[in-house]
Amino acid sequence: MLTVAGRSIAGFSVNGTSPGPQILARQGQLVEVHLRNESVADGVTLHWHGVDVPNAMDGVAGVTQDAVPVGGEFTYRFVAKQAGTYWYHSHQVSNPQVAGGLLGSLVVTPKSGIVQQVDVTAVAHTYGGMRTINGKAEDFRVPARAGQRVRIRVTNTDNGPMKIWTGGSYRLLAVDGTDVHQPTDVSDRSLTLTAGGRADLEVTAPSDGTAVRVQLSKATAVIIGPPGVDVPVPPQPASELDLLAYGTPAPLGFDPAHPTRRFEYRIGRRPGFVKGRPGLWWSINGRLFPHVPMYVVREGDVVVMHIENQTGEVHPMHLHGHHEVVLARNGVAASGSPWWVDSLNVPPGESYDIAFMANNPGIWMDHCHNLKHAAQGMIAHLMYEGLDTPYRIAGPADNQPE
């Protein structure tokens, strides 16, 4: 039982807390996490969301490992090659376990350090209908002196997108753990942070000794400034920051104009059977889980994928083990900084063209991070030629990744 704002809520904890303890590493360090399932009856795993770990460390029950039963143990080991803001969560019966708080933050700082004087993490999560930051249903106050630059690492752990805005200005430093190239000041624009996504913002504490308020949805905020100083809720801007044109272009490291593979990922809705149950289910290219064909690649391939949402709901698409760059939205080409993501918000009726380098062999999930949708069959996989896995969905370990 978790206590949130004085209420007792059934949930999950890591080392006795929810969110679990933040894992802080420096780029290049070896991270080792020893997981022991003390009392989660359905079994658990830990998935390192946004970290392009080796496939065996990805923490997906039935794909990269068996679920860890009560009393069981599993050790994760990987080198933190990518600096940035990430998070971890269970990928066994993931919708109720993540919603119940089996999650935590993972931050990898660059070898050279950061230039901001204050660096804080704000994990946004909803427990039993209560919006929280770092597990508390209240504003998150960050002491800062006038003129100090503050880096706010925001993680959206819920199933739907979240709006971020402030009454002053901010710079968007990074998206999903990847730096924006030459970010500029943003005013009167909100930022949409997709489910599972992260955004690093830079805000400067006001020089006049007042505070600045960064809204993480209408319910909660990060307040930056001297202790005890408050500031009213700023109105939500009518316009949004367009990441397709924010920042300036930079090399990608590969040429998406000449891809090795082209794939379609058309999201739809159709009647049929999923897990033996009749209903109206999410489909991928007209097929229902588990009969969605694998996206098969070979190491070194340049992959271009067209994602199209033909449904009436937003879908936050998450590819494991890789970061993908947005080439175009609704046919309009990207013109700003390379927009690298591992979690992409695809609203109803919209389409995206994305590209990535197949440089991390394994079998990887490519699914909706509205975990309710994933549990209803919105799951595909990226598979490298010639590879297999000894793990299976269900089976003796009752592996249920969604």
TORKOL-4160 file (C-alpha; in steps of 0.2 Angstrom, whole numbers, padded with zeros to 4 digits, m for minus):
402
<pt num="1" X="0000" Y="0000" Z="0000"/>
<pt num="2" X="0007" Y="0017" Z="m0005"/>
<pt num="3" X="0003" Y="0033" Z="0004"/>
<pt num="4" X="m0001" Y="0047" Z="m0008"/>
<pt num="5" X="m0007" Y="0064" Z="m0002"/>
<pt num="6" X="m0014" Y="0056" Z="0014"/>
<pt num="7" X="m0023" Y="0042" Z="0004"/>
<pt num="8" X="m0018" Y="0024" Z="0004"/>
<pt num="9" X="m0017" Y="0016" Z="m0013"/>
<pt num="10" X="m0013" Y="m0002" Z="m0019"/>
<pt num="11" X="0003" Y="m0001" Z="m0029"/>
<pt num="12" X="0021" Y="m0007" Z="m0031"/>
<pt num="13" X="0037" Y="m0001" Z="m0024"/>
<pt num="14" X="0056" Y="m0003" Z="m0028"/>
<pt num="15" X="0067" Y="m0003" Z="m0012"/>
<pt num="16" X="0051" Y="0002" Z="m0003"/>
<pt num="17" X="0047" Y="0018" Z="m0012"/>
<pt num="18" X="0038" Y="0023" Z="m0028"/>
<pt num="19" X="0045" Y="0030" Z="m0038"/>
<pt num="20" X="0060" Y="0019" Z="m0035"/>
<pt num="21" X="0077" Y="0026" Z="m0031"/>
<pt num="22" X="0085" Y="0036" Z="m0045"/>
<pt num="23" X="0099" Y="0028" Z="m0053"/>
<pt num="24" X="0113" Y="0041" Z="m0057"/>
<pt num="25" X="0128" Y="0036" Z="m0068"/>
<pt num="26" X="0141" Y="0045" Z="m0078"/>
<pt num="27" X="0143" Y="0042" Z="m0096"/>
<pt num="28" X="0154" Y="0027" Z="m0099"/>
<pt num="29" X="0151" Y="0019" Z="m0082"/>
<pt num="30" X="0146" Y="0001" Z="m0080"/>
<pt num="31" X="0129" Y="0000" Z="m0072"/>
<pt num="32" X="0124" Y="m0016" Z="m0062"/>
<pt num="33" X="0106" Y="m0018" Z="m0055"/>
<pt num="34" X="0102" Y="m0033" Z="m0045"/>
<pt num="35" X="0083" Y="m0036" Z="m0045"/>
<pt num="36" X="0075" Y="m0047" Z="m0032"/>
<pt num="37" X="0056" Y="m0050" Z="m0033"/>
<pt num="38" X="0051" Y="m0049" Z="m0015"/>
<pt num="39" X="0032" Y="m0051" Z="m0016"/>
<pt num="40" X="0025" Y="m0047" Z="m0034"/>
<pt num="41" X="0014" Y="m0062" Z="m0037"/>
<pt num="42" X="0013" Y="m0060" Z="m0056"/>
<pt num="43" X="0032" Y="m0059" Z="m0058"/>
<pt num="44" X="0043" Y="m0043" Z="m0063"/>
<pt num="45" X="0056" Y="m0037" Z="m0074"/>
<pt num="46" X="0065" Y="m0020" Z="m0077"/>
<pt num="47" X="0065" Y="m0012" Z="m0094"/>
<pt num="48" X="0078" Y="0002" Z="m0096"/>
<pt num="49" X="0066" Y="0014" Z="m0106"/>
<pt num="50" X="0076" Y="0024" Z="m0119"/>
<pt num="51" X="0093" Y="0016" Z="m0115"/>
<pt num="52" X="0099" Y="0006" Z="m0130"/>
<pt num="53" X="0106" Y="m0008" Z="m0120"/>
<pt num="54" X="0111" Y="m0025" Z="m0127"/>
<pt num="55" X="0096" Y="m0036" Z="m0131"/>
<pt num="56" X="0098" Y="m0048" Z="m0116"/>
<pt num="57" X="0097" Y="m0033" Z="m0104"/>
<pt num="58" X="0081" Y="m0026" Z="m0111"/>
<pt num="59" X="0070" Y="m0033" Z="m0098"/>
<pt num="60" X="0055" Y="m0039" Z="m0108"/>
<pt num="61" X="0046" Y="m0055" Z="m0101"/>
<pt num="62" X="0044" Y="m0068" Z="m0115"/>
<pt num="63" X="0056" Y="m0059" Z="m0127"/>
<pt num="64" X="0073" Y="m0056" Z="m0118"/>
<pt num="65" X="0071" Y="m0065" Z="m0102"/>
<pt num="66" X="0058" Y="m0074" Z="m0091"/>
<pt num="67" X="0048" Y="m0065" Z="m0078"/>
<pt num="68" X="0056" Y="m0065" Z="m0061"/>
<pt num="69" X="0045" Y="m0075" Z="m0049"/>
<pt num="70" X="0043" Y="m0071" Z="m0031"/>
<pt num="71" X="0059" Y="m0075" Z="m0022"/>
<pt num="72" X="0068" Y="m0075" Z="m0039"/>
<pt num="73" X="0083" Y="m0064" Z="m0044"/>
<pt num="74" X="0090" Y="m0056" Z="m0060"/>
<pt num="75" X="0106" Y="m0045" Z="m0063"/>
<pt num="76" X="0106" Y="m0032" Z="m0076"/>
<pt num="77" X="0123" Y="m0026" Z="m0082"/>
<pt num="78" X="0126" Y="m0013" Z="m0096"/>
<pt num="79" X="0138" Y="0002" Z="m0100"/>
<pt num="80" X="0129" Y="0019" Z="m0099"/>
<pt num="81" X="0135" Y="0024" Z="m0116"/>
<pt num="82" X="0122" Y="0038" Z="m0119"/>
<pt num="83" X="0121" Y="0053" Z="m0108"/>
<pt num="84" X="0103" Y="0059" Z="m0105"/>
<pt num="85" X="0087" Y="0056" Z="m0096"/>
<pt num="86" X="0079" Y="0039" Z="m0095"/>
<pt num="87" X="0068" Y="0029" Z="m0084"/>
<pt num="88" X="0065" Y="0011" Z="m0079"/>
<pt num="89" X="0049" Y="0001" Z="m0077"/>
<pt num="90" X="0042" Y="m0017" Z="m0076"/>
<pt num="91" X="0039" Y="m0025" Z="m0093"/>
<pt num="92" X="0029" Y="m0040" Z="m0086"/>
<pt num="93" X="0010" Y="m0036" Z="m0084"/>
<pt num="94" X="0016" Y="m0019" Z="m0088"/>
<pt num="95" X="0000" Y="m0009" Z="m0088"/>
<pt num="96" X="m0005" Y="m0012" Z="m0070"/>
<pt num="97" X="0013" Y="m0013" Z="m0063"/>
<pt num="98" X="0018" Y="0003" Z="m0071"/>
<pt num="99" X="0002" Y="0012" Z="m0067"/>
<pt num="100" X="0004" Y="0006" Z="m0049"/>
<pt num="101" X="0021" Y="0013" Z="m0048"/>
<pt num="102" X="0034" Y="0000" Z="m0052"/>
<pt num="103" X="0046" Y="0013" Z="m0060"/>
<pt num="104" X="0060" Y="0025" Z="m0057"/>
<pt num="105" X="0072" Y="0037" Z="m0065"/>
<pt num="106" X="0089" Y="0034" Z="m0073"/>
<pt num="107" X="0100" Y="0049" Z="m0077"/>
<pt num="108" X="0117" Y="0048" Z="m0086"/>
<pt num="109" X="0127" Y="0063" Z="m0085"/>
<pt num="110" X="0140" Y="0067" Z="m0099"/>
<pt num="111" X="0158" Y="0065" Z="m0095"/>
<pt num="112" X="0161" Y="0083" Z="m0097"/>
<pt num="113" X="0147" Y="0087" Z="m0085"/>
<pt num="114" X="0133" Y="0100" Z="m0088"/>
<pt num="115" X="0133" Y="0119" Z="m0088"/>
<pt num="116" X="0118" Y="0122" Z="m0078"/>
<pt num="117" X="0121" Y="0126" Z="m0059"/>
<pt num="118" X="0105" Y="0116" Z="m0053"/>
<pt num="119" X="0100" Y="0099" Z="m0060"/>
<pt num="120" X="0084" Y="0091" Z="m0055"/>
<pt num="121" X="0073" Y="0077" Z="m0060"/>
<pt num="122" X="0054" Y="0078" Z="m0061"/>
<pt num="123" X="0045" Y="0061" Z="m0063"/>
<pt num="124" X="0027" Y="0064" Z="m0067"/>
<pt num="125" X="0015" Y="0050" Z="m0063"/>
<pt num="126" X="m0003" Y="0048" Z="m0059"/>
<pt num="127" X="m0008" Y="0037" Z="m0044"/>
<pt num="128" X="m0026" Y="0033" Z="m0042"/>
<pt num="129" X="m0031" Y="0048" Z="m0052"/>
<pt num="130" X="m0019" Y="0060" Z="m0042"/>
<pt num="131" X="m0006" Y="0069" Z="m0052"/>
<pt num="132" X="0011" Y="0068" Z="m0044"/>
<pt num="133" X="0029" Y="0074" Z="m0046"/>
<pt num="134" X="0042" Y="0062" Z="m0039"/>
<pt num="135" X="0028" Y="0053" Z="m0030"/>
<pt num="136" X="0021" Y="0069" Z="m0021"/>
<pt num="137" X="0004" Y="0076" Z="m0026"/>
<pt num="138" X="0010" Y="0094" Z="m0024"/>
<pt num="139" X="0021" Y="0107" Z="m0033"/>
<pt num="140" X="0040" Y="0103" Z="m0033"/>
<pt num="141" X="0050" Y="0117" Z="m0027"/>
<pt num="142" X="0067" Y="0119" Z="m0033"/>
<pt num="143" X="0078" Y="0132" Z="m0023"/>
<pt num="144" X="0088" Y="0143" Z="m0035"/>
<pt num="145" X="0097" Y="0160" Z="m0034"/>
<pt num="146" X="0093" Y="0174" Z="m0045"/>
<pt num="147" X="0101" Y="0171" Z="m0062"/>
<pt num="148" X="0105" Y="0153" Z="m0060"/>
<pt num="149" X="0102" Y="0141" Z="m0074"/>
<pt num="150" X="0091" Y="0126" Z="m0069"/>
<pt num="151" X="0090" Y="0110" Z="m0079"/>
<pt num="152" X="0073" Y="0101" Z="m0077"/>
<pt num="153" X="0073" Y="0083" Z="m0082"/>
<pt num="154" X="0054" Y="0079" Z="m0085"/>
<pt num="155" X="0048" Y="0061" Z="m0087"/>
<pt num="156" X="0030" Y="0057" Z="m0092"/>
<pt num="157" X="0027" Y="0039" Z="m0085"/>
<pt num="158" X="0008" Y="0040" Z="m0089"/>
<pt num="159" X="m0002" Y="0032" Z="m0103"/>
<pt num="160" X="m0006" Y="0049" Z="m0112"/>
<pt num="161" X="0003" Y="0065" Z="m0117"/>
<pt num="162" X="0006" Y="0079" Z="m0105"/>
<pt num="163" X="0007" Y="0098" Z="m0109"/>
<pt num="164" X="0022" Y="0108" Z="m0102"/>
<pt num="165" X="0022" Y="0127" Z="m0101"/>
<pt num="166" X="0029" Y="0142" Z="m0091"/>
<pt num="167" X="0025" Y="0160" Z="m0089"/>
<pt num="168" X="0042" Y="0165" Z="m0094"/>
<pt num="169" X="0054" Y="0157" Z="m0107"/>
<pt num="170" X="0063" Y="0141" Z="m0108"/>
<pt num="171" X="0075" Y="0131" Z="m0119"/>
<pt num="172" X="0072" Y="0113" Z="m0124"/>
<pt num="173" X="0089" Y="0105" Z="m0121"/>
<pt num="174" X="0086" Y="0087" Z="m0125"/>
<pt num="175" X="0072" Y="0075" Z="m0131"/>
<pt num="176" X="0072" Y="0057" Z="m0126"/>
<pt num="177" X="0090" Y="0058" Z="m0120"/>
<pt num="178" X="0097" Y="0066" Z="m0136"/>
<pt num="179" X="0103" Y="0084" Z="m0136"/>
<pt num="180" X="0094" Y="0097" Z="m0147"/>
<pt num="181" X="0106" Y="0105" Z="m0159"/>
<pt num="182" X="0107" Y="0124" Z="m0155"/>
<pt num="183" X="0091" Y="0126" Z="m0145"/>
<pt num="184" X="0084" Y="0144" Z="m0144"/>
<pt num="185" X="0073" Y="0152" Z="m0131"/>
<pt num="186" X="0054" Y="0148" Z="m0132"/>
<pt num="187" X="0040" Y="0159" Z="m0126"/>
<pt num="188" X="0021" Y="0157" Z="m0127"/>
<pt num="189" X="0023" Y="0139" Z="m0133"/>
<pt num="190" X="0018" Y="0123" Z="m0124"/>
<pt num="191" X="0027" Y="0107" Z="m0126"/>
<pt num="192" X="0019" Y="0091" Z="m0129"/>
<pt num="193" X="0028" Y="0077" Z="m0120"/>
<pt num="194" X="0022" Y="0060" Z="m0126"/>
<pt num="195" X="0019" Y="0045" Z="m0114"/>
<pt num="196" X="0035" Y="0037" Z="m0110"/>
<pt num="197" X="0045" Y="0052" Z="m0116"/>
<pt num="198" X="0057" Y="0064" Z="m0108"/>
<pt num="199" X="0061" Y="0082" Z="m0110"/>
<pt num="200" X="0076" Y="0092" Z="m0103"/>
<pt num="201" X="0071" Y="0110" Z="m0101"/>
<pt num="202" X="0083" Y="0125" Z="m0096"/>
<pt num="203" X="0075" Y="0139" Z="m0086"/>
<pt num="204" X="0084" Y="0154" Z="m0078"/>
<pt num="205" X="0079" Y="0159" Z="m0060"/>
<pt num="206" X="0072" Y="0177" Z="m0062"/>
<pt num="207" X="0085" Y="0191" Z="m0058"/>
<pt num="208" X="0072" Y="0201" Z="m0047"/>
<pt num="209" X="0071" Y="0187" Z="m0034"/>
<pt num="210" X="0054" Y="0181" Z="m0039"/>
<pt num="211" X="0050" Y="0163" Z="m0045"/>
<pt num="212" X="0046" Y="0155" Z="m0061"/>
<pt num="213" X="0033" Y="0141" Z="m0063"/>
<pt num="214" X="0034" Y="0127" Z="m0075"/>
<pt num="215" X="0018" Y="0118" Z="m0077"/>
<pt num="216" X="0018" Y="0099" Z="m0079"/>
<pt num="217" X="m0001" Y="0098" Z="m0084"/>
<pt num="218" X="m0013" Y="0110" Z="m0075"/>
<pt num="219" X="m0012" Y="0099" Z="m0059"/>
<pt num="220" X="0006" Y="0101" Z="m0054"/>
<pt num="221" X="0021" Y="0112" Z="m0057"/>
<pt num="222" X="0040" Y="0114" Z="m0054"/>
<pt num="223" X="0043" Y="0131" Z="m0045"/>
<pt num="224" X="0060" Y="0138" Z="m0047"/>
<pt num="225" X="0067" Y="0152" Z="m0036"/>
<pt num="226" X="0070" Y="0157" Z="m0018"/>
<pt num="227" X="0062" Y="0146" Z="m0004"/>
<pt num="228" X="0044" Y="0151" Z="0000"/>
<pt num="229" X="0041" Y="0163" Z="m0015"/>
<pt num="230" X="0026" Y="0158" Z="m0025"/>
<pt num="231" X="0020" Y="0163" Z="m0042"/>
<pt num="232" X="0002" Y="0161" Z="m0050"/>
<pt num="233" X="m0002" Y="0148" Z="m0063"/>
<pt num="234" X="0002" Y="0155" Z="m0080"/>
<pt num="235" X="m0011" Y="0153" Z="m0093"/>
<pt num="236" X="m0009" Y="0139" Z="m0105"/>
<pt num="237" X="m0002" Y="0145" Z="m0122"/>
<pt num="238" X="m0013" Y="0143" Z="m0137"/>
<pt num="239" X="0001" Y="0137" Z="m0148"/>
<pt num="240" X="0013" Y="0123" Z="m0147"/>
<pt num="241" X="0032" Y="0121" Z="m0150"/>
<pt num="242" X="0035" Y="0112" Z="m0166"/>
<pt num="243" X="0049" Y="0100" Z="m0164"/>
<pt num="244" X="0049" Y="0098" Z="m0183"/>
<pt num="245" X="0057" Y="0115" Z="m0185"/>
<pt num="246" X="0065" Y="0119" Z="m0168"/>
<pt num="247" X="0084" Y="0121" Z="m0167"/>
<pt num="248" X="0096" Y="0119" Z="m0182"/>
<pt num="249" X="0101" Y="0105" Z="m0194"/>
<pt num="250" X="0115" Y="0093" Z="m0190"/>
<pt num="251" X="0123" Y="0077" Z="m0197"/>
<pt num="252" X="0113" Y="0061" Z="m0194"/>
<pt num="253" X="0127" Y="0049" Z="m0196"/>
<pt num="254" X="0118" Y="0040" Z="m0210"/>
<pt num="255" X="0109" Y="0044" Z="m0226"/>
<pt num="256" X="0090" Y="0041" Z="m0225"/>
<pt num="257" X="0088" Y="0046" Z="m0243"/>
<pt num="258" X="0095" Y="0029" Z="m0248"/>
<pt num="259" X="0087" Y="0016" Z="m0236"/>
<pt num="260" X="0091" Y="m0002" Z="m0236"/>
<pt num="261" X="0073" Y="m0006" Z="m0229"/>
<pt num="262" X="0056" Y="0002" Z="m0230"/>
<pt num="263" X="0042" Y="m0003" Z="m0219"/>
<pt num="264" X="0024" Y="0002" Z="m0216"/>
<pt num="265" X="0016" Y="0003" Z="m0198"/>
<pt num="266" X="m0002" Y="0007" Z="m0201"/>
<pt num="267" X="m0012" Y="0008" Z="m0185"/>
<pt num="268" X="m0030" Y="0003" Z="m0186"/>
<pt num="269" X="m0045" Y="m0005" Z="m0177"/>
<pt num="270" X="m0054" Y="m0021" Z="m0181"/>
<pt num="271" X="m0065" Y="m0035" Z="m0174"/>
<pt num="272" X="m0057" Y="m0051" Z="m0171"/>
<pt num="273" X="m0048" Y="m0062" Z="m0157"/>
<pt num="274" X="m0034" Y="m0057" Z="m0146"/>
<pt num="275" X="m0027" Y="m0069" Z="m0133"/>
<pt num="276" X="m0043" Y="m0080" Z="m0137"/>
<pt num="277" X="m0055" Y="m0066" Z="m0133"/>
<pt num="278" X="m0067" Y="m0058" Z="m0146"/>
<pt num="279" X="m0068" Y="m0039" Z="m0147"/>
<pt num="280" X="m0063" Y="m0024" Z="m0156"/>
<pt num="281" X="m0044" Y="m0023" Z="m0156"/>
<pt num="282" X="m0030" Y="m0012" Z="m0161"/>
<pt num="283" X="m0022" Y="m0018" Z="m0178"/>
<pt num="284" X="m0005" Y="m0016" Z="m0186"/>
<pt num="285" X="m0006" Y="m0017" Z="m0205"/>
<pt num="286" X="m0023" Y="m0025" Z="m0203"/>
<pt num="287" X="m0017" Y="m0039" Z="m0193"/>
<pt num="288" X="m0020" Y="m0043" Z="m0175"/>
<pt num="289" X="m0008" Y="m0049" Z="m0161"/>
<pt num="290" X="0001" Y="m0061" Z="m0161"/>
<pt num="291" X="m0001" Y="m0062" Z="m0180"/>
<pt num="292" X="0008" Y="m0046" Z="m0184"/>
<pt num="293" X="0023" Y="m0050" Z="m0195"/>
<pt num="294" X="0040" Y="m0046" Z="m0189"/>
<pt num="295" X="0050" Y="m0031" Z="m0196"/>
<pt num="296" X="0066" Y="m0040" Z="m0201"/>
<pt num="297" X="0082" Y="m0031" Z="m0203"/>
<pt num="298" X="0100" Y="m0035" Z="m0205"/>
<pt num="299" X="0114" Y="m0027" Z="m0195"/>
<pt num="300" X="0120" Y="m0011" Z="m0204"/>
<pt num="301" X="0103" Y="m0008" Z="m0213"/>
<pt num="302" X="0097" Y="0010" Z="m0214"/>
<pt num="303" X="0078" Y="0008" Z="m0210"/>
<pt num="304" X="0064" Y="0020" Z="m0215"/>
<pt num="305" X="0047" Y="0017" Z="m0208"/>
<pt num="306" X="0030" Y="0026" Z="m0212"/>
<pt num="307" X="0019" Y="0027" Z="m0197"/>
<pt num="308" X="0001" Y="0031" Z="m0200"/>
<pt num="309" X="m0013" Y="0032" Z="m0187"/>
<pt num="310" X="m0030" Y="0028" Z="m0194"/>
<pt num="311" X="m0039" Y="0028" Z="m0178"/>
<pt num="312" X="m0048" Y="0041" Z="m0167"/>
<pt num="313" X="m0035" Y="0040" Z="m0152"/>
<pt num="314" X="m0017" Y="0046" Z="m0150"/>
<pt num="315" X="m0004" Y="0032" Z="m0149"/>
<pt num="316" X="0014" Y="0035" Z="m0141"/>
<pt num="317" X="0025" Y="0023" Z="m0152"/>
<pt num="318" X="0040" Y="0016" Z="m0143"/>
<pt num="319" X="0054" Y="0006" Z="m0151"/>
<pt num="320" X="0066" Y="m0003" Z="m0140"/>
<pt num="321" X="0084" Y="m0003" Z="m0142"/>
<pt num="322" X="0086" Y="0011" Z="m0155"/>
<pt num="323" X="0083" Y="0029" Z="m0157"/>
<pt num="324" X="0074" Y="0035" Z="m0172"/>
<pt num="325" X="0075" Y="0052" Z="m0181"/>
<pt num="326" X="0059" Y="0060" Z="m0188"/>
<pt num="327" X="0060" Y="0064" Z="m0206"/>
<pt num="328" X="0043" Y="0071" Z="m0209"/>
<pt num="329" X="0026" Y="0073" Z="m0202"/>
<pt num="330" X="0011" Y="0073" Z="m0213"/>
<pt num="331" X="0022" Y="0074" Z="m0228"/>
<pt num="332" X="0031" Y="0090" Z="m0222"/>
<pt num="333" X="0050" Y="0087" Z="m0220"/>
<pt num="334" X="0059" Y="0091" Z="m0204"/>
<pt num="335" X="0069" Y="0107" Z="m0205"/>
<pt num="336" X="0076" Y="0110" Z="m0188"/>
<pt num="337" X="0088" Y="0100" Z="m0176"/>
<pt num="338" X="0088" Y="0081" Z="m0179"/>
<pt num="339" X="0072" Y="0076" Z="m0169"/>
<pt num="340" X="0078" Y="0060" Z="m0161"/>
<pt num="341" X="0065" Y="0050" Z="m0151"/>
<pt num="342" X="0062" Y="0033" Z="m0144"/>
<pt num="343" X="0044" Y="0038" Z="m0139"/>
<pt num="344" X="0034" Y="0047" Z="m0153"/>
<pt num="345" X="0017" Y="0055" Z="m0151"/>
<pt num="346" X="0006" Y="0050" Z="m0166"/>
<pt num="347" X="m0011" Y="0059" Z="m0165"/>
<pt num="348" X="m0027" Y="0053" Z="m0174"/>
<pt num="349" X="m0026" Y="0055" Z="m0193"/>
<pt num="350" X="m0008" Y="0059" Z="m0193"/>
<pt num="351" X="0007" Y="0051" Z="m0201"/>
<pt num="352" X="0026" Y="0051" Z="m0198"/>
<pt num="353" X="0041" Y="0046" Z="m0208"/>
<pt num="354" X="0055" Y="0040" Z="m0196"/>
<pt num="355" X="0073" Y="0032" Z="m0199"/>
<pt num="356" X="0085" Y="0023" Z="m0189"/>
<pt num="357" X="0101" Y="0013" Z="m0191"/>
<pt num="358" X="0100" Y="m0006" Z="m0187"/>
<pt num="359" X="0115" Y="m0006" Z="m0176"/>
<pt num="360" X="0109" Y="m0016" Z="m0160"/>
<pt num="361" X="0106" Y="m0035" Z="m0164"/>
<pt num="362" X="0091" Y="m0043" Z="m0156"/>
<pt num="363" X="0073" Y="m0045" Z="m0155"/>
<pt num="364" X="0065" Y="m0029" Z="m0150"/>
<pt num="365" X="0047" Y="m0023" Z="m0146"/>
<pt num="366" X="0040" Y="m0009" Z="m0156"/>
<pt num="367" X="0023" Y="m0005" Z="m0147"/>
<pt num="368" X="0011" Y="0008" Z="m0141"/>
<pt num="369" X="0016" Y="0015" Z="m0124"/>
<pt num="370" X="m0002" Y="0018" Z="m0119"/>
<pt num="371" X="0001" Y="0002" Z="m0110"/>
<pt num="372" X="m0018" Y="m0002" Z="m0110"/>
<pt num="373" X="m0017" Y="m0002" Z="m0130"/>
<pt num="374" X="m0002" Y="m0013" Z="m0129"/>
<pt num="375" X="m0012" Y="m0025" Z="m0118"/>
<pt num="376" X="m0025" Y="m0025" Z="m0131"/>
<pt num="377" X="m0013" Y="m0031" Z="m0145"/>
<pt num="378" X="m0004" Y="m0015" Z="m0151"/>
<pt num="379" X="0013" Y="m0024" Z="m0152"/>
<pt num="380" X="0025" Y="m0027" Z="m0166"/>
<pt num="381" X="0043" Y="m0033" Z="m0165"/>
<pt num="382" X="0059" Y="m0028" Z="m0174"/>
<pt num="383" X="0070" Y="m0044" Z="m0178"/>
<pt num="384" X="0087" Y="m0046" Z="m0184"/>
<pt num="385" X="0090" Y="m0059" Z="m0197"/>
<pt num="386" X="0096" Y="m0076" Z="m0190"/>
<pt num="387" X="0092" Y="m0072" Z="m0172"/>
<pt num="388" X="0080" Y="m0081" Z="m0161"/>
<pt num="389" X="0076" Y="m0081" Z="m0142"/>
<pt num="390" X="0073" Y="m0096" Z="m0130"/>
<pt num="391" X="0060" Y="m0086" Z="m0121"/>
<pt num="392" X="0041" Y="m0087" Z="m0125"/>
<pt num="393" X="0025" Y="m0078" Z="m0121"/>
<pt num="394" X="0016" Y="m0087" Z="m0107"/>
<pt num="395" X="0024" Y="m0104" Z="m0105"/>
<pt num="396" X="0030" Y="m0110" Z="m0088"/>
<pt num="397" X="0036" Y="m0093" Z="m0082"/>
<pt num="398" X="0019" Y="m0085" Z="m0087"/>
<pt num="399" X="0027" Y="m0071" Z="m0097"/>
<pt num="400" X="0015" Y="m0057" Z="m0100"/>
<pt num="401" X="0025" Y="m0042" Z="m0106"/>
<pt num="402" X="0009" Y="m0031" Z="m0108"/>
